[in-house]
Amino acid sequence: MATHKDNGAVIVRKTQKGDLPEVIAMIQELAEFEKMPDGPQLTVDDLIRDGGFDEQSMADGTAVFHSFVLEAPADPECLANQERLTSMRTVDPTNARPLTRKLIGYAICYYSYSTWQGKSLALEDIYIRPAYRGNGYGEVFFRALAKHAQENRCSRLDFHVLSWNPATTFYRRMGAVDLTEAESWHFYRLQKDAIGKLARNNS
């Protein structure tokens, strides 16, 4: 995905390794919003390995997800705090984000395959911090992900949403169809313990 700008206000770009601690923090924020605060079990090291941010996964192409962040200008108070904290510690300039920018959202997705339509993009998470909602940033982010899907020859973009999430109105406005409602498809999952039980019983 090429860097996408919205009049210089926000930028959608690929996640960098130095962004991952903040991405983990936002994953936790999303879980709390979804009323499942104990859900996330990932670490930064897991994201580094699974997202292709280490030398091994970059070399053998074993990354299993793609990640993007939404970046905005820092407000003056935040900028002053960042400058104060930076002056107190050593920062690696190759990994440091400019003090004038901050992360306000993230998205994690991966490719899947449909025997009806071919290559698809599955959107696992898309999140924008509450203080930055209502400014049109969600549409900027979602359109950028749609462009990524189109550029990578995906026939569809799939995602799931909690029934009470007010974002359902937004997704409908973006053209999304609720398959549970329209076609009676239901989303099923085997958790890790269920997978283990099935595997043991098959040995």
Long-range contacts (C-beta under 8 A, 24 or more apart in sequence): 1-68, 1-144, 1-147, 1-148, 1-151, 4-140, 4-143, 4-144, 4-147, 6-136, 6-137, 6-140, 9-72, 9-73, 10-70, 10-71, 10-72, 10-104, 10-137, 10-140, 11-70, 11-71, 11-72, 11-101, 12-68, 12-69, 12-70, 12-71, 12-140, 12-141, 12-144, 13-68, 13-69, 13-71, 14-66, 14-67, 14-68, 14-69, 15-51, 15-67, 15-68, 15-69, 15-106, 16-95, 17-48, 17-53, 17-95, 18-95, 18-96, 18-97, 19-69, 19-97, 19-103, 19-106, 20-44, 20-47, 20-48, 20-51, 20-53, 22-103, 23-47, 23-67, 23-69, 23-103, 23-106, 26-103, 26-105, 26-106, 26-127, 26-129, 27-106, 27-125, 27-127, 29-127, 29-129, 30-125, 30-127, 33-127, 33-130, 34-162, 34-165, 64-110, 65-108, 65-109, 65-110, 65-124, 66-108, 66-109, 66-110, 66-148, 67-106, 67-107, 67-108, 67-109, 68-106, 68-107, 68-109, 68-141, 68-144, 68-145, 68-148, 69-103, 69-105, 69-106, 69-107, 70-103, 70-104, 70-105, 70-106, 70-107, 70-128, 70-137, 70-140, 70-141, 71-97, 71-101, 71-102, 71-103, 71-104, 72-101, 72-102, 72-104, 72-132, 72-137, 73-100, 73-101, 73-102, 74-99, 74-100, 74-101, 74-102, 78-102, 104-128, 104-129, 104-131, 104-132, 104-137, 105-129, 105-132, 105-137, 105-141, 107-141, 107-145, 109-145, 109-148, 111-152, 111-154, 112-158, 114-155, 114-156, 117-155, 117-156, 118-153, 118-155, 119-152, 119-153, 119-154, 119-155, 120-154, 120-155, 120-156, 120-157, 120-158, 121-145, 121-148, 121-149, 121-152, 121-154, 121-156, 121-157, 121-158, 122-158, 122-159, 123-157, 123-158, 123-159, 124-159, 126-159, 138-167, 138-170, 139-170, 139-174, 142-170, 142-174, 160-187
